[in-house]
């Protein structure tokens, strides 16, 4: 009964949050973003005390229910394991000792590197963010391709309820990282169940520590149990020592497989402390004490190594047609520095952006900002009235903006390169940039021979990229948005001027 209840609860969390990442048509309302905000690391970074207290409270009462039924990556591993059992119906597990030194080292390194400004590792190991990247970069293109296939069939039959969408890769590096993590974690789950959760995952380590003191636990009934070992063979966390009738509660994820497998009612989920031995807990404490010196040494070396990294990051050659010196962080981020202080690279903003202009960064923010969201105007521009990314962000990296606040939020400033403009080069009229500008930061003024040429006002520009996207100049854009290190407030819209442009004013 407990296992069935756990499976039902898991699916009630897993299916909606997965579809929320895949839903490019907006079928699910924005209110479903609470599914992302109840995840531990985003709640911690956004200082959502209510969610944190609920997670900690549930763990102290019932153990690692979060890992078992709320964490999407944990449920993904259960699905992989379930599939593997259909290929190997005699699949068995066995008890293994905890890898405490590895678990606490990963957690310690993640915390230290985060405070040193190297937030890449925080998002790299966060289970929710790992699954978010998998859903955005691996599952969503497949889902969209299925939509296009159905749209073709429906349209041919005269039904036009579905429409085809363009599918393109947002970031090769992030795609490869997401693919590698899915294969590694999937393989570990296929072979060893919840091995990733109990050896690497920092969330699992923290909640595992708390679950050792939980009120309700799976306990042996000394009178009913005959040490047959069936519970140990079904334990996907490999934390049950049937021979000694002991359980390592720091690794138990409350899947209740052991209780269902026992045919003698030798295991109970109860708050009775008197029937449970403490041997494994004592051994775990001894292992932590023995490894303390090595653990602290590892953290010290890691701290020095990260501190020695270049603070400005690594710059690489820009292969795009726009040579931007400063990257454009999404609206609501305030600055790249503020973004990296809270972003876990879950890429929910990447997935939900209607214009598909938010993509994962490589080294634009520096080495510590790998996979952080960045604006790119190759496929579109930031809609003047759109605030979706600020609404869905679960960690507080993107501050929630109203439409009025968004209209005044200046992410970057427009720059005009006259020598690349087709009006100057080809002597032909254009004006695409001015037509698309929502704030009149780009206006057309008299040039020569009845031609008009763009004139910019950086003060009222919000950095939406509409002008950059619309510019037809090739190979280099004649107008583009240069990012701001710190977002500013745009000034009040000004009237267009009728001043004639003098070529000499641009230094030609």
N, C-alpha and C positions, 0 to 999 in steps of 0.2 A: 504493500500500500504506500509506504514512504517513497519507494523508488518511482512509482507511477506518478505520485504527486510532484516529485522533483522533476521528472521529465516534462510534465504538463507546464509547470512554472517556467522551466528553461525555454520551452518553445514559445511561450507567451512573451518572453523577453527577446529571444533570438530572432524570430521571424520579423517582428516590426522594426527592430533596429537595423537588420540587414536590408530590408526593403526601403528604409529611410535613406540609406546610403545610395541605393540603386534608383530611387524614384526621381527620374529626371523630368517627369511630366507634372509633378506637384500633386499627385493623387492624395498623399498624406498631408494633412495640414501642418503648419509650422509648430503647432503645439506638441508634436511628437518629439521635439528636440529634448524633452525631459529624459528620454531614453539615453541620451548621451551624457546628460548632466548628472545622472546617478552613478556614473563610473567613478572609481576611487581617485585616480590621479587627476582628472579634470576637476573634480570636486575639491581636491586638496589645493590645487593651484589657484582656483577661483575663490578659495576660502569659504566654500559653501558649508557652513557649520552644521546645518540641519542634516544634509546628506551624510556628512562625515560621522555625525553622532548616530545616525540610523545604521550605517554600515558597521561601525564599531560595536554598537549595542547588539545588533543581530549576531555578530561574530562572538561576542562574549556570552550570549545566551545559547546559540545553536551551532557554533563553529563556522566553518568556511562555506556558508550558504552562498555568499557572494560569488566565490570561485566556481561553485557548482551550478548556479542557476541564473546569475546576472551577467557575469563576464562573457562577452560574445566569443572571445578566443578560447575560453575554457569549454564552452558548448561546442565550438567548432572541432576541438580535439575529441570530444565525446562522439560527435558524428563520424569522424574519421575512424575512431575505434570501433564504433558500431558497424561500419562498412567492412572493416577488416575481419570482424568475427564471421561475416558471411562467406569469407574466403577460407577462413581457418576456424571452424566451429569448435575445435578442441583447444583454442587459445587459452593459455594459462599464465598467470603472473606468480611471482614469488617475492617473499620479503627481502628487502635490501636496506642497508643502513643509510641514514640521511647524509647528504653531501653538504653539511652545515657550513664548512669553510667557503665553498663555492657560492652558496646561497647568500651568505652575509657579505661576501666580497663584492658580488654584483650589486647588491643593494647599496653598500657603502660607496662604491665607485660612482654609482648613478647619482647619489645625493651630493657627493663632493664636487663632481664635475658640473652638476647643475648650478651650484652656488658659485662656481668659478666662471660661469658664463658659457659653458660648453653644453648647451641644452640638447644637443643632438642625441646623446646617449639616453637621456630621460625618455624622449619619445621613441627611441629605438627599442627599448625594453618594455615600455608600457603596453600591457596586453590589449587594452582597448584601442590604442593607436595603431598597433600592429594589425589588428583586424580591420580597422578603418581603412588603412592603406590597401589591404588585400581587397576589401569590398570596392573601393574607389577605382583602383588601377587594374584589377584582375576580373572581378565579378561583374562590374558595371558594364564594361565593353561587351561582354558576352550577353548580358541582359539587353543592351541596346541593339545588338545584332539580331537577337531574337525578336525584338520589337520591329525592326526593319523587315525581317522575313514575314512576320504576320501582316505588317502594313502593306507589303506587296501583294499578298494573297487577298487581303480584304479589299484593297483598291481595285484589283482585277475583278472582284465579284460585285463591285459597285458600292461597297461600304467604305466610308472615309472617316471613320471614327479614330483611326490610328494614322500617324504620319511618320515618315522616315526622318531620321536624325543623322547628323554627321558624327562619325567616330574617328577620333585621332588620339595619339599617345601624348599625354601631357608632359611626361618626363621619362626619358629612357632610364636614367639612373634610379629613380624611385620605383619604376616598374620592375627593374631587376632586383632591387632590394625587397620589394613586396613578394616577388616570385620566389626569391631565395628563402625568405622567412616562412612562406607557406609550405615550401618543400621540406625545409628542415623540421619545422614544428609538426607538419603532417606526418613525416617519417617517424619522428619520435613518438607521436601518438599512436601510429599504426603498430609500432613494435613494443612500446613500453607505456602506453596510456598517458598518464598525467606527468611524465618525466620533466617536461619543460616547466610546468607550474611549480614543481617542487625542487628544482635545481637552479633555475635561472631567473624566473619571473620575480621581480622585486615586490610586486603586490602580493604574490603568494607567500613570500617570506614574511612580510609584515603581518598579514592576516593569520599565517600559520603560527606565529609567535603568540598572537592574541588567542587563537583557538585552543592553545594548551590550557587556558584558564576558563574555557567556556563551561557553562552550567550543564547543558545537555551534551552528552557524548555517547558514542557507540561503545558499549561495554560488554565484556564477557560475563556470562552467567556461569560461575565456576561449577555449579552442580549440573547444568545441562550440557555444557561443552565437553566433548570427548577428544578435542585436539585433532580432528580429522584433517584439518588444513584446507577445507573447501572454501572458507571465507578468504583465506590468503590468496588462493588461486584466482579468485574473482576480484580482488582488490586492485584497481587500476592505478592506485597511488603507491603500491608495493609497501604499505606501511603497517601491515598486520603480521605479527609474529605469532602464528597459531600454536607453535610448539610451546612457547612461554606464555601464551594467552595475554599478549600485550599489544598495544596500538600506539604508534607515533602520531599523536594528535596534531602535531605541527604540519603534517603532510596529508592528513585525512581531509577530503573535500566533501564529505557527507553525501556521497553518491548513493549510499544504502544498498549497493550491490551485494555486500557481504551479508546483510540481514536477510535479503531475499534468497540468497544461495543456501543459507543455513537451514537444514531440515530438522533441526533439533531445538529450535528456538533458543540457541545458545548465545545469541547477541541481541542486545536491546539498546534502543536510543533513549537514554534516561538520565536524570540528574543524580542518580545514586552513586556516591563516591566510594562506598565501602567495598564494592565488588571489583574494583579495577586496580591492577598492579601498577607500580610506578617505575618499573625497571627501565623501560625505553626512555622515559623522560629524564631519568637520572643519567643514563648513558649519553643522551643528547647534551645535557648540561656539561658533562665531563668533556665531551668532544669540543664544545665551544670554548671551555677553559684551556684545553690543550692547544687549540688553534688560535687563541687570542693574539699571541705575539706575532704569528705569521700574518694574521688578518690585519692587524694594525700596521705592520710593515708594508703590506700591499697598498693600503689606503694612503700611507705617507708617500710612497713612490709614485702612485697615481696622481696625487695632488701636485707633486713637484713637476711631473711630466706635463700635466694640463696647464699649469701655471706658466710653463716655459713656452707654450704655444704662442705664435704671433697674435697679438690682441686685435689687429686690424683684419686678420683673416688672410686668405690666399686669393689673389685676383687672377682671373683667367681671361684669355682673349674672348671678346664678344663676337660671335659669329653671325649675329643677327644684323639686320639692316639699320637698327637703331643703336648707336653707340652711347648707351646710358652709363653715366658715371656712378650714380646712386640708384639702387633698386627702389621700386615702389612697393611699400608694404600696404596691405589691404586697409580699407576704411575701418576706423575704430581701433586700429592698432596703436595709435599715437606716435609710435616710432618703431624702428626695427629692433632697438634694444628692448623696449617694452614688450614687443611681440615675442622675442626669444626668451623672455623671463617667465612666460606662462604657457606658451604653445607646446603641445605634445606631438605635433605633426600627425594628428588623426585624420586630417584632410577631409573633414566633413564640410568645411567651407569650400574646398576644391570641388567636391562632389555636388554640392547644392547650388553653386553659382549659376544662375540662369544663362549668363553670357559666356560661361566657360573661359573666363580670362584669368582665374586664379589657378596657378600651377605651382608645383613644388620647386623650390630653389635648389640649385646645386651648390655653388660657392659664391653666389652674389652677396650673401650676408657674411661671408667668411666661413671658416671651417666649422665653427660652432652652430651655424645656421642651416646646415644641410637638411633638406626636406621641409623647411619652413615655407609657408605660403607667400607667394609673390605675384604681383600683377604683370600680365603680359598682354599686349594689345594686338597680337598677330591675328587672332580669330574674332575679336570683337572689342567692346569697350565697356566701361563701368556705367551701367544705367543710372541716370541722374536720380531716379526715385527709388532705386533698389537698395534694401538694407538686409537682404537675406543672410549674408555671411556674418553680420554682426548679431543676428538673432539666433543663429544655430550654434555659435561657438560655445562649447561646454566648459572651457577652462578660464574664461575671462581674458584671453589674449586679445580678443576683439571686443571692445566695449560696445554695448548695444546702443545704436544711434537711431534717433527718429529721422524722418525724412527731412525735417527742417534742419536738424543738426548735420545731416549728411550733405545738404546743399551748401553748408558753410565750411565743411571739412576739406582742407587743402592737403591732398596726399603728395602732390607734385606741382611743378610749374611748367607751362608750355615754353618751348624753345623753337625758334624759327631759323632755318638755314636757307638764306635767300638763293645761294648758288645752286642748291639742289631743287628749287621750286620750278615746276614746268612753265610757270608764267615767265620766269626769268630766263630759263634755258631754251625753251621752245617758242616763246612769244605767243603762247596760246592762253586763253582764259580758263579758269578752273573754279576756285572758290569752294571746293568740297569740304575743306577744314572748317570754314566759317559756317557753312550750312549745318554742320553736325554739332557745333559747339553750343552747349545748353546755357552758357553764362555770358556769351558774347565776349569772351576773353580773346577770341580770334575774330577779327572783322576785316572786311575787304575795303581798301582805300585806293584812290586813283593812283595809277602807276605811270603808264605812258601809252600813247596811241589807243586811248579808250580802254586799256586794260586795267584791271585792278589786281592788287597783290595783298597777301595777308599782313595784318598788323596785330601784334599780340599785346595783351595786358596781363602780366603775371599776377597782379594783385587780386584779380577776380577769378583766376583760373582755379579749378578744384582738382585738376589732374585726372580727369575721368578717362582720357585717352581717346575720346571720340574723334578729335582732329587727326591724331596719329593713325588711327585705324582707317580713316577715310582717305588719307593722303595717297594719291596714285603714283607719286614719284618713285622712280626705280633707277638704280638699285638701292639708293639711300633715301630714307624718308626726309622730306623737306621740313617737316614739323613733327615734333615729338615731345613727350613729357619727361622731364628730369625729376627723379624722386627727391623727396625731402627727408633728411635724417630725422627731423621731428616735424610732425604734422602741424599745420598752422590753420588759422581762421581766414577764410577768403573775405575780401572787402566787399562793399556794396557794389552792385553792377553799375557800370558807367555807360554813358551814351557813346555811340559810335562817332568817331571824328571823320572829318572830310579832308584831313590833311593829306597832301600828295606826297608819296614816298620818293625820296631822293636816293638813287643808287649809292651816292657817296656816303650817305649816312651809315651804310653797312660795311664801309671800308673797301669797296671794290673800285 
